[in-house]
């Protein structure tokens, strides 16, 4: 017992031991912590990555925005057009320009002040540049009056809004005032406007055709009473590609769509196109000796019926692209004469031959051989060649080529101080065979051979003035032994004998014209066969 009470170290309490008293706890120190308990380790917080669901949501939103923008862009702009009358126009009817749909009517409302109709039209995206300030709109519909019928295509089909682009500066606007009727016809760019004076209206109206040999070459712009009421003034436009067909001496007459003929077999009735029957028409013809080309403002008389000889006129009139091609490529020919003296029954007489020649850019002259060859019966030193206002002695050719009619095209030197005045009209694409010292200057003509094998082409016979030349279609030429014979129905003036013949497509000189007994033959250069 003494040993136990004397031990100063307290013993571990046992479950049977009573809890220590308050006085003992205040005296006894707490037991030390066990060093084996681990301490907490701190780590930085990780960044949270967005969920794949959010990424998918953003992608869908972007796609939706793009689809909405694309749909809005492809929807096109809208415009409003005011009309006094609706004329049966309905939503979903088309807006057309030159037969192509460029918009649709979305809705139609009534306009309160002033009373009318307001049509809202949604344009196609590619119509934005066409519909600008100054554009005119009207409702296409059937219109029947005493002097015209319009809009026949809308009798069966739906109505539609037609338009004509404005002539302004292209400013954008959304509000337009519609027309109650189509605007007057505007001539094409480059057209010429002529004035026809008629005693009666003859049922003509704006849009009536101007015809040449049955082909439409222009339109009537307006028909109105003259200021002094003595006649009817018809303003017409000739399309730019055909305006060369109208000459100062052309004749115009009224052409009806119906023609009646009374003969031994009874009454014959012929009808032309529906347009001519409904609108009427005007036809014209030009004499074989055509005048100068008409210009804007030219005035002509419009008669009821043509004279018989007007229908027989067949002048050679180039037009359009052919006119420009020939005009810029055709060389101007010049008149030349070979003059000499000879003895006849003891008297001295003057003789001459006249023809046409081309001046080349090297200062030489190209003509037919009989225009520079001195005849055998000529008095010595009496012959001379006259050209461009000067005279020179005949000289031997420096180049030549055989023609299909037996003649030769020769080249001779030109001796004149006035060469500068004719150089602008010089030809550049005439090639002849040079004559050497061993070659005779005037080889004998060849006998007639078989027909020319080269196929005819469109040609022009050169003259001092282009408007006086002769234009020939390839179909008017027939190959023969001497060249291309011109259709006998085409009048060929004897004055054009020996004139140069040029190919219209290239301006190349391919031969000379030979006129005998009113029949013309294009004599071809031998090298071209």
C-alpha positions as CSV (number, residue, x, y, z in Angstrom):
1,X,0.0,0.0,0.0
2,X,2.9,2.4,0.9
3,X,4.5,1.8,-2.6
4,X,1.3,2.5,-4.5
5,X,0.5,5.7,-2.7
6,X,4.0,7.0,-3.0
7,X,4.2,6.6,-6.9
8,X,3.9,10.2,-8.2
9,X,3.0,9.2,-11.8
10,X,-0.7,8.9,-12.3
11,X,-1.9,5.8,-13.7
12,X,-4.2,5.6,-16.8
13,X,-7.7,5.7,-15.8
14,X,-9.6,2.5,-16.2
15,X,-13.1,2.2,-17.0
16,X,-13.9,1.4,-13.5
17,X,-12.2,4.5,-12.2
18,X,-14.4,7.4,-11.4
19,X,-14.0,10.6,-13.4
20,X,-11.6,13.0,-12.0
21,X,-12.8,15.8,-9.9
22,X,-12.7,19.5,-11.0
23,X,-9.9,20.2,-8.6
24,X,-7.8,17.5,-10.0
25,X,-8.4,18.7,-13.7
26,X,-7.2,22.1,-12.8
27,X,-4.0,20.7,-11.4
28,X,-3.3,18.0,-14.0
29,X,-1.8,19.0,-17.5
30,X,-3.5,17.8,-20.8
31,X,-2.0,14.8,-22.5
32,X,0.3,15.6,-25.5
33,X,-1.1,15.2,-29.2
34,X,-0.2,12.1,-31.1
35,X,2.4,13.1,-33.8
36,X,1.1,10.5,-36.2
37,X,-2.0,12.6,-37.3
38,X,-1.4,14.0,-40.9
39,X,-1.7,17.7,-41.6
40,X,-3.8,19.2,-44.5
41,X,-2.1,20.1,-47.8
42,X,-3.6,23.1,-49.7
43,X,-3.8,23.1,-53.6
44,X,-4.8,26.0,-56.0
45,X,-8.4,25.9,-57.3
46,X,-8.7,24.5,-60.9
47,X,-10.4,26.7,-63.6
48,X,-13.8,25.5,-64.6
49,X,-14.1,24.7,-68.4
50,X,-17.3,25.5,-70.2
51,X,-19.6,22.6,-70.8
52,X,-20.0,21.1,-74.3
53,X,-23.7,21.9,-74.0
54,X,-23.0,25.6,-73.8
55,X,-20.7,25.5,-76.9
56,X,-23.4,23.7,-78.8
57,X,-25.9,26.3,-77.7
58,X,-23.7,29.2,-79.0
59,X,-23.2,27.4,-82.3
60,X,-26.9,27.0,-82.8
61,X,-27.5,30.7,-82.0
62,X,-24.8,31.8,-84.5
63,X,-26.3,29.5,-87.2
64,X,-29.8,30.8,-86.5
65,X,-28.6,34.4,-86.8
66,X,-26.8,33.7,-90.1
67,X,-29.9,32.0,-91.5
68,X,-32.1,34.9,-90.5
69,X,-29.7,37.4,-92.1
70,X,-29.5,35.2,-95.3
71,X,-33.3,35.0,-95.5
72,X,-33.6,38.8,-95.0
73,X,-31.0,39.4,-97.7
74,X,-32.6,37.1,-100.2
75,X,-36.0,38.4,-99.5
76,X,-35.3,41.7,-101.3
77,X,-36.5,45.2,-100.6
78,X,-40.1,46.4,-100.7
79,X,-41.6,49.4,-102.5
80,X,-45.0,51.0,-102.5
81,X,-46.8,52.0,-105.7
82,X,-49.9,54.3,-105.8
83,X,-52.6,53.8,-108.5
84,X,-55.8,55.6,-109.0
85,X,-57.5,52.3,-110.1
86,X,-56.6,48.7,-109.1
87,X,-57.9,47.1,-112.4
88,X,-58.3,43.7,-110.8
89,X,-54.7,43.5,-109.4
90,X,-54.4,40.9,-106.7
91,X,-51.8,39.9,-104.1
92,X,-49.2,37.5,-105.6
93,X,-49.4,39.1,-109.0
94,X,-46.0,39.7,-110.6
95,X,-43.9,42.8,-111.3
96,X,-42.3,42.3,-114.7
97,X,-39.5,44.1,-116.5
98,X,-38.8,43.1,-120.2
99,X,-40.8,39.9,-119.7
100,X,-38.9,38.8,-116.6
101,X,-40.4,38.7,-113.1
102,X,-38.5,40.9,-110.7
103,X,-41.0,41.1,-107.8
104,X,-44.4,40.1,-106.3
105,X,-47.3,42.0,-105.0
106,X,-47.5,41.3,-101.2
107,X,-50.6,43.3,-100.3
108,X,-53.1,45.8,-101.7
109,X,-54.6,48.6,-99.5
110,X,-56.9,51.4,-100.1
111,X,-55.5,54.9,-100.2
112,X,-57.6,57.4,-98.2
113,X,-56.5,60.8,-99.5
114,X,-56.8,61.1,-102.4
115,X,-58.8,57.9,-102.9
116,X,-56.9,55.2,-104.7
117,X,-55.0,51.9,-104.3
118,X,-51.6,51.3,-102.6
119,X,-49.8,48.2,-103.7
120,X,-46.8,46.9,-101.7
121,X,-44.3,45.0,-103.8
122,X,-41.5,42.8,-102.7
123,X,-38.5,43.0,-105.1
124,X,-36.1,40.2,-105.9
125,X,-32.5,40.9,-104.7
126,X,-31.2,41.5,-108.2
127,X,-33.9,44.2,-108.9
128,X,-32.4,46.8,-106.5
129,X,-30.3,48.5,-109.1
130,X,-33.2,48.6,-111.7
131,X,-35.9,50.2,-109.5
132,X,-34.6,53.7,-108.7
133,X,-36.0,57.2,-108.6
134,X,-37.9,58.0,-111.8
135,X,-39.0,54.5,-112.5
136,X,-42.5,54.3,-114.0
137,X,-45.0,51.6,-113.2
138,X,-48.4,50.7,-114.8
139,X,-50.8,47.8,-114.6
140,X,-50.8,45.7,-117.8
141,X,-54.4,44.9,-118.7
142,X,-56.5,44.7,-121.8
143,X,-57.3,48.1,-123.2
144,X,-59.7,48.3,-126.2
145,X,-60.3,51.7,-127.9
146,X,-61.2,52.9,-131.3
147,X,-57.7,53.2,-132.5
148,X,-55.7,50.6,-130.4
149,X,-55.9,47.3,-128.5
150,X,-53.3,46.7,-125.8
151,X,-52.5,44.1,-123.2
152,X,-54.0,41.1,-125.0
153,X,-51.8,38.7,-123.0
154,X,-53.7,39.5,-119.8
155,X,-57.1,38.5,-121.2
156,X,-56.5,34.8,-120.2
157,X,-53.5,35.2,-117.8
158,X,-53.3,37.2,-114.6
159,X,-52.7,41.0,-114.4
160,X,-49.2,42.2,-113.7
161,X,-47.4,45.4,-113.0
162,X,-45.0,46.5,-115.8
163,X,-42.2,49.0,-115.4
164,X,-39.8,51.2,-117.2
165,X,-36.5,52.2,-115.5
166,X,-35.9,55.8,-114.6
167,X,-33.5,58.1,-116.4
168,X,-32.4,59.9,-113.2
169,X,-29.2,59.6,-111.1
170,X,-30.1,56.2,-109.6
171,X,-31.2,57.5,-106.2
172,X,-33.1,55.0,-104.1
173,X,-36.7,55.6,-103.1
174,X,-39.6,53.3,-101.9
175,X,-42.7,55.3,-102.9
176,X,-43.8,55.7,-106.5
177,X,-46.9,57.1,-108.3
178,X,-48.2,54.6,-110.9
179,X,-49.4,55.5,-114.4
180,X,-52.9,54.7,-115.7
181,X,-51.6,53.8,-119.2
182,X,-48.2,52.7,-120.6
183,X,-45.8,55.5,-121.3
184,X,-45.0,56.6,-124.8
185,X,-42.4,54.5,-126.7
186,X,-38.8,55.7,-126.3
187,X,-36.6,55.2,-129.3
188,X,-33.5,53.1,-129.0
189,X,-30.1,54.7,-128.4
190,X,-28.7,55.9,-131.8
191,X,-32.1,55.9,-133.6
192,X,-33.1,58.8,-135.9
193,X,-36.4,60.5,-135.5
194,X,-38.3,61.5,-138.7
195,X,-41.5,63.4,-139.2
196,X,-44.3,62.2,-141.6
197,X,-47.0,64.6,-142.8
198,X,-50.3,62.9,-143.6
199,X,-53.7,64.2,-144.6
200,X,-55.5,61.6,-142.3
201,X,-54.6,59.6,-139.2
202,X,-55.3,56.3,-141.0
203,X,-55.8,54.6,-137.6
204,X,-52.1,55.0,-136.7
205,X,-51.2,55.0,-133.0
206,X,-48.0,54.9,-130.9
207,X,-46.3,51.6,-131.4
208,X,-47.3,51.1,-135.0
209,X,-44.5,49.5,-137.0
210,X,-42.3,51.1,-139.7
211,X,-41.6,48.5,-142.4
212,X,-39.1,48.0,-145.2
213,X,-39.9,45.1,-147.4
214,X,-42.0,43.6,-144.7
215,X,-39.3,43.9,-142.0
216,X,-39.9,46.0,-138.9
217,X,-37.2,48.7,-138.8
218,X,-38.8,51.3,-136.5
219,X,-41.9,52.4,-134.6
220,X,-44.3,55.3,-134.5
221,X,-43.7,57.4,-131.5
222,X,-46.7,59.7,-131.5
223,X,-49.6,60.8,-133.7
224,X,-51.1,64.3,-133.2
225,X,-52.9,67.0,-135.1
226,X,-50.7,69.7,-136.6
227,X,-50.7,73.1,-134.9
228,X,-52.5,74.7,-137.8
229,X,-54.9,71.6,-138.1
230,X,-54.1,71.2,-141.8
231,X,-52.6,67.7,-141.4
232,X,-51.7,65.0,-139.1
233,X,-48.1,64.8,-137.8
234,X,-46.6,61.4,-137.2
235,X,-43.3,61.2,-135.3
236,X,-41.4,58.0,-136.0
237,X,-38.1,56.5,-135.0
238,X,-35.9,54.3,-137.2
239,X,-33.7,51.8,-135.3
240,X,-30.0,52.6,-135.4
241,X,-29.1,49.4,-137.3
242,X,-31.5,50.3,-140.1
243,X,-31.4,54.1,-140.4
244,X,-29.1,54.0,-143.5
245,X,-32.1,52.6,-145.4
246,X,-34.0,55.9,-145.2
247,X,-32.7,58.3,-147.8
248,X,-33.7,61.9,-148.6
249,X,-35.8,60.7,-151.6
250,X,-37.5,57.7,-149.8
251,X,-41.3,57.4,-150.2
252,X,-43.7,56.5,-147.3
253,X,-47.2,55.1,-147.5
254,X,-49.8,53.6,-145.2
255,X,-49.8,49.9,-145.0
256,X,-53.0,48.1,-144.0
257,X,-53.0,44.7,-142.4
258,X,-55.7,43.7,-144.9
259,X,-55.3,43.6,-148.7
260,X,-58.2,42.9,-151.2
261,X,-57.7,42.0,-154.8
262,X,-60.4,41.6,-157.4
263,X,-59.6,39.3,-160.3
264,X,-61.0,36.8,-162.7
265,X,-61.1,34.2,-160.0
266,X,-63.0,36.4,-157.6
267,X,-62.0,38.4,-154.5
268,X,-58.6,37.6,-152.9
269,X,-58.2,38.6,-149.2
270,X,-54.7,38.6,-147.6
271,X,-53.9,39.4,-144.0
272,X,-50.6,40.4,-142.4
273,X,-49.6,40.0,-138.8
274,X,-52.0,40.7,-136.0
275,X,-50.0,43.8,-135.0
276,X,-50.4,45.4,-138.4
277,X,-54.1,44.6,-138.4
278,X,-54.7,46.1,-135.0
279,X,-52.2,49.0,-135.1
280,X,-51.8,49.7,-138.8
281,X,-48.3,50.3,-140.2
282,X,-46.2,52.5,-142.5
283,X,-43.9,51.2,-145.2
284,X,-41.3,53.0,-147.3
285,X,-39.1,52.4,-150.3
286,X,-36.1,54.1,-151.8
287,X,-35.4,54.7,-155.5
288,X,-32.6,53.0,-157.4
289,X,-30.8,56.4,-157.5
290,X,-30.8,56.8,-153.8
291,X,-30.2,60.1,-152.1
292,X,-28.2,61.1,-149.0
293,X,-28.9,59.3,-145.7
294,X,-31.7,60.9,-143.8
295,X,-31.0,62.4,-140.4
296,X,-33.0,63.3,-137.3
297,X,-35.7,65.9,-138.2
298,X,-36.1,64.9,-141.8
299,X,-39.6,65.4,-143.1
300,X,-41.5,63.2,-145.6
301,X,-45.0,63.0,-147.0
302,X,-47.1,60.0,-145.9
303,X,-49.5,59.0,-148.7
304,X,-52.4,56.6,-148.8
305,X,-51.1,54.1,-151.4
306,X,-47.8,53.6,-153.2
307,X,-47.3,54.1,-156.9
308,X,-46.7,51.0,-158.9
309,X,-43.0,51.7,-159.7
310,X,-42.3,52.3,-156.0
311,X,-42.7,48.5,-155.4
312,X,-40.2,47.7,-158.2
313,X,-37.3,49.8,-156.7
314,X,-34.4,47.6,-155.8
315,X,-31.5,49.9,-154.7
316,X,-28.3,48.5,-153.1
317,X,-28.4,49.8,-149.5
318,X,-26.0,48.5,-146.9
319,X,-27.1,48.9,-143.3
320,X,-26.1,48.2,-139.7
321,X,-22.8,46.4,-139.1
322,X,-22.3,45.9,-142.8
323,X,-22.6,49.6,-143.4
324,X,-19.8,50.4,-140.9
325,X,-17.6,47.6,-142.1
326,X,-17.9,48.7,-145.8
327,X,-17.6,52.4,-145.0
328,X,-14.4,52.1,-143.2
329,X,-12.8,49.5,-145.4
330,X,-13.9,50.6,-148.9
331,X,-11.4,52.5,-150.9
332,X,-12.4,55.6,-152.9
333,X,-12.0,55.2,-156.6
334,X,-11.0,58.1,-158.9
335,X,-12.0,58.9,-162.4
336,X,-9.3,58.6,-165.1
337,X,-9.2,59.0,-168.9
338,X,-6.9,57.9,-171.7
339,X,-6.9,60.5,-174.5
340,X,-5.2,60.3,-177.8
341,X,-5.4,61.6,-181.4
342,X,-5.8,59.5,-184.6
343,X,-6.4,60.0,-188.3
344,X,-9.9,59.3,-189.7
345,X,-10.7,59.9,-193.4
346,X,-7.8,62.4,-193.5
347,X,-8.9,64.3,-190.5
348,X,-7.4,64.4,-187.0
349,X,-9.9,63.4,-184.4
350,X,-9.8,63.2,-180.6
351,X,-10.5,59.9,-178.9
352,X,-10.8,58.9,-175.3
353,X,-11.5,56.0,-172.9
354,X,-12.8,56.6,-169.4
355,X,-12.8,54.4,-166.4
356,X,-11.9,54.1,-162.7
357,X,-8.7,53.6,-160.8
358,X,-7.4,53.1,-157.3
359,X,-4.4,55.0,-156.0
360,X,-2.1,53.0,-153.8
361,X,-0.3,54.1,-150.7
362,X,3.1,53.9,-152.5
363,X,2.0,56.6,-155.0
364,X,1.2,54.3,-157.9
365,X,-2.1,53.7,-159.8
366,X,-4.1,50.5,-160.4
367,X,-6.5,50.3,-163.3
368,X,-7.6,48.1,-166.2
369,X,-5.0,47.6,-168.9
370,X,-7.1,49.3,-171.7
371,X,-7.1,52.6,-169.7
372,X,-3.3,53.1,-170.0
373,X,-2.4,51.2,-173.2
374,X,-1.9,53.4,-176.2
375,X,-4.0,52.2,-179.2
376,X,-2.2,51.2,-182.4
377,X,-3.8,53.9,-184.5
378,X,-2.9,56.7,-182.2
379,X,-0.7,59.5,-183.5
380,X,2.8,59.4,-182.0
381,X,3.2,61.2,-178.7
382,X,-0.5,62.3,-178.7
383,X,-1.7,60.0,-175.9
384,X,-2.0,61.2,-172.3
385,X,-3.4,59.8,-169.1
386,X,-5.5,62.2,-167.0
387,X,-6.0,61.6,-163.3
388,X,-6.7,63.8,-160.3
389,X,-6.5,67.0,-162.3
390,X,-3.2,66.3,-164.0
391,X,-2.0,64.7,-167.2
392,X,1.0,62.5,-167.8
393,X,2.4,60.4,-170.6
394,X,1.4,56.7,-170.7
395,X,4.0,54.5,-169.0
396,X,4.6,50.8,-169.0
397,X,3.1,48.8,-166.1
398,X,5.4,47.8,-163.2
399,X,3.0,45.0,-162.0
400,X,0.0,43.2,-163.3
401,X,-2.4,40.3,-162.8
402,X,-4.6,38.5,-165.2
403,X,-8.4,38.9,-164.8
404,X,-11.0,36.2,-165.4
405,X,-12.5,38.1,-168.4
406,X,-9.2,38.3,-170.3
407,X,-8.3,41.8,-169.3
408,X,-5.4,42.6,-166.9
409,X,-5.3,44.8,-163.8
410,X,-2.1,46.8,-164.1
411,X,-0.1,49.1,-161.8
412,X,1.6,52.2,-163.2
413,X,3.6,54.9,-161.6
414,X,1.8,58.2,-160.8
415,X,3.4,61.5,-161.6
416,X,1.5,64.2,-159.9
417,X,2.2,67.0,-157.5
418,X,-1.3,66.6,-155.9
419,X,-0.6,63.2,-154.5
420,X,-1.0,64.5,-150.9
421,X,-4.6,65.4,-151.6
422,X,-5.6,61.8,-152.5
423,X,-3.3,59.9,-150.1
424,X,-6.1,59.6,-147.4
425,X,-8.1,57.6,-150.0
426,X,-5.2,55.3,-150.9
427,X,-5.6,51.5,-151.0
428,X,-3.2,49.3,-149.1
429,X,-4.3,45.7,-149.8
430,X,-3.9,45.4,-153.5
431,X,-1.2,42.9,-154.5
432,X,-0.2,42.4,-158.1
433,X,2.7,40.4,-159.7
434,X,5.7,42.6,-160.4
435,X,6.9,42.7,-164.0
436,X,10.6,41.9,-164.5
437,X,12.8,42.8,-167.4
438,X,12.2,39.3,-168.9
439,X,8.4,39.6,-168.6
440,X,6.5,41.4,-171.4
441,X,4.9,44.6,-170.1
442,X,1.6,43.6,-171.7
443,X,1.3,39.8,-172.0
444,X,-1.4,38.5,-174.3
445,X,-4.9,38.0,-172.9
446,X,-5.8,34.4,-172.1
447,X,-8.7,32.7,-174.0
448,X,-12.0,31.9,-172.3
449,X,-11.8,29.0,-169.9
450,X,-14.1,27.0,-167.8
451,X,-16.3,28.7,-165.2
452,X,-14.7,30.4,-162.2
453,X,-14.5,27.9,-159.3
454,X,-14.2,30.4,-156.5
455,X,-17.5,30.8,-154.6
456,X,-19.1,34.2,-154.6
457,X,-18.8,36.5,-151.6
458,X,-20.5,39.8,-150.6
459,X,-18.8,42.5,-152.6
460,X,-19.0,46.3,-153.0
461,X,-18.2,48.1,-156.3
462,X,-16.1,51.2,-155.4
463,X,-17.2,54.6,-156.6
464,X,-16.0,58.2,-156.0
465,X,-18.6,58.5,-153.2
466,X,-19.5,55.5,-151.0
467,X,-23.2,56.2,-151.3
468,X,-23.0,55.7,-155.1
469,X,-21.3,52.4,-154.9
470,X,-23.0,49.1,-155.6
471,X,-23.4,46.6,-152.8
472,X,-24.0,43.0,-153.9
473,X,-25.0,40.0,-151.8
474,X,-23.2,36.7,-152.7
475,X,-26.6,35.3,-153.7
476,X,-26.8,37.9,-156.5
477,X,-23.6,36.5,-158.2
478,X,-23.3,33.5,-160.4
479,X,-19.9,31.9,-161.4
480,X,-19.4,31.9,-165.2
481,X,-16.5,31.6,-167.6
482,X,-15.6,35.3,-167.3
483,X,-16.2,35.8,-163.6
484,X,-19.2,36.4,-161.3
485,X,-22.2,37.5,-163.3
486,X,-24.5,39.9,-161.6
487,X,-28.2,39.1,-161.4
488,X,-29.8,40.6,-164.5
489,X,-32.7,42.0,-162.4
490,X,-30.2,44.4,-160.7
491,X,-29.6,47.5,-162.7
492,X,-25.9,48.1,-163.3
493,X,-24.9,51.5,-164.7
494,X,-22.5,51.5,-167.6
495,X,-20.7,54.3,-165.8
496,X,-19.3,51.8,-163.3
497,X,-17.4,49.9,-166.0
498,X,-13.8,49.1,-164.8
499,X,-14.6,50.1,-161.2
500,X,-12.7,48.2,-158.5
501,X,-14.5,45.4,-156.7
502,X,-13.8,44.9,-153.0
503,X,-14.6,42.1,-150.6
504,X,-16.9,43.5,-147.9
505,X,-15.5,41.4,-145.1
506,X,-11.9,42.5,-145.5
507,X,-11.8,45.4,-147.9
508,X,-9.5,43.5,-150.2
509,X,-9.6,44.3,-153.9
510,X,-10.6,41.1,-155.7
511,X,-11.1,42.3,-159.3
512,X,-12.8,44.9,-161.6
513,X,-16.3,45.3,-162.9
514,X,-16.9,44.7,-166.6
515,X,-20.2,46.1,-167.9
516,X,-21.3,45.2,-171.4
517,X,-24.9,45.5,-172.8
518,X,-26.2,46.3,-169.3
519,X,-24.9,43.0,-167.9
520,X,-22.3,43.3,-165.1
521,X,-19.6,40.8,-164.5
522,X,-17.1,40.8,-161.6
523,X,-13.8,39.9,-163.3
524,X,-11.6,38.2,-160.7
525,X,-7.9,38.5,-160.3
526,X,-6.4,35.2,-161.5
527,X,-4.5,34.5,-158.2
528,X,-7.9,34.4,-156.3
529,X,-9.3,31.4,-158.2
